């Protein structure tokens, strides 16, 4: 029993550590792009060096490989916070870049002829360099694509791409009943006035309360302004939930689109 409790405590500690690392990565994501880009530049220098200079000492080869791995880690740290898709793209790029640097280091001294399924293949210095370049530049392209997806996904959108259905809510401020907290998506929170407040749910009828699980925010008029209010927030007593001509409560959906 004590061992199980110790294991659970260790797992919780590992989970909290990983979570804190990801929180720090998200908080400093704009700063991480600088070492990531510098690492890409240094990778170009390393790759151009290994294809022009022959290194025979294993210590030098190992130092180059270790340096490459460290630089690739810096690149991945600048991307991993953005989610699974850019991380998966960058991991593919990492494998290709590493192959493009390792191949010239360890394959320059292989035999001049190879055999593939009974077919003799002539292997020269030029073919090795071409293969290494192909792997390296394809990997760099994948890493750059991962960085674009993480930081500027709008660059990949078509010119006349239709706007997201949730863009209808971009013009509304988010009501904050906890002063001092940060705004979602860098939008400013509204200030709460010093007056009695009530839960937003009190302003709803029973049917609206039943359907509330569908909503992320409810559109409400507070002191003459329209705000998106969280379903568990409190609002001043004079607030009014906005409804359409059919009497349906308006707000941003939690899952798809919007409710009107």
C-alpha positions, 0 to 999 in steps of 0.5 A: 500500500505504501509503495502504491501511494509512493508510485502515485505520488511520483506520477503526480510529481512527474505530471505536475513537472511536465505541465509546468514545463508546457505552461512555461513554453506557452508563456515564453513561446514568442521568445523561443522562436529566436533560438529556434531560428538561430538553430536552423541557421547553425544547422545549415553551417554544420551540414555545409561543413560535413559535406565539404570536409571529411572527418575521420576521427570518431570524437569529432563525428560524435561532437557534431552529432551531439551538437546537431541533436541539441540544436534540433531540440531547441527547434522542437521546443519552439514548436511543441507548445502549439499542439500535435500537428506542428509537433508531428511535422517538426519531428519528421523534419528532425529525423530528415535533418539528422539523416542529412547530417549523419550520412556524410559523416559515416558513409563517405568511406563505404564501398563504391558499389552497392547491391540492391535486389541483385542490381549493382548500384554505383555509389560515389561521393556525389551521390552521397552528397545528393542524398544528404542534401535531399534529406537535409533540405526536405527536413528543413522545409518540414521544420519551417512548415511546423514553425509557420503552423505554430506561429503564423497559420494564416500564411497557409490560408487561401486569399478568399478563404471564408471566415470562421463561423466563430468570427461573429463573436470577435467584436465582443469583449468577454465579461470578467467577474475576477478582476486582474485575470488575463483576457482570453485570446488577448482580448481585454476583459470588461470591468465589473462595477461595484454593485450587487451581482447575481449568477447569469443562470438566474436570468435564464428560464428552465429550458435555457438552463437545460440547454446551457451545456451547449454554450461557451458564452452567453451574449448579455447587455451589461450597462449598455454594452454587449459582452460574452459572459461565461456560463458560470459567471456573475453579472450586475443585477441590471443585466439582460440576456440577449435573445433573437426574434424567436426568443432564443438565447444568443451566445457562442457555442462550445462545440460548433458554430453559434446559437441564435 
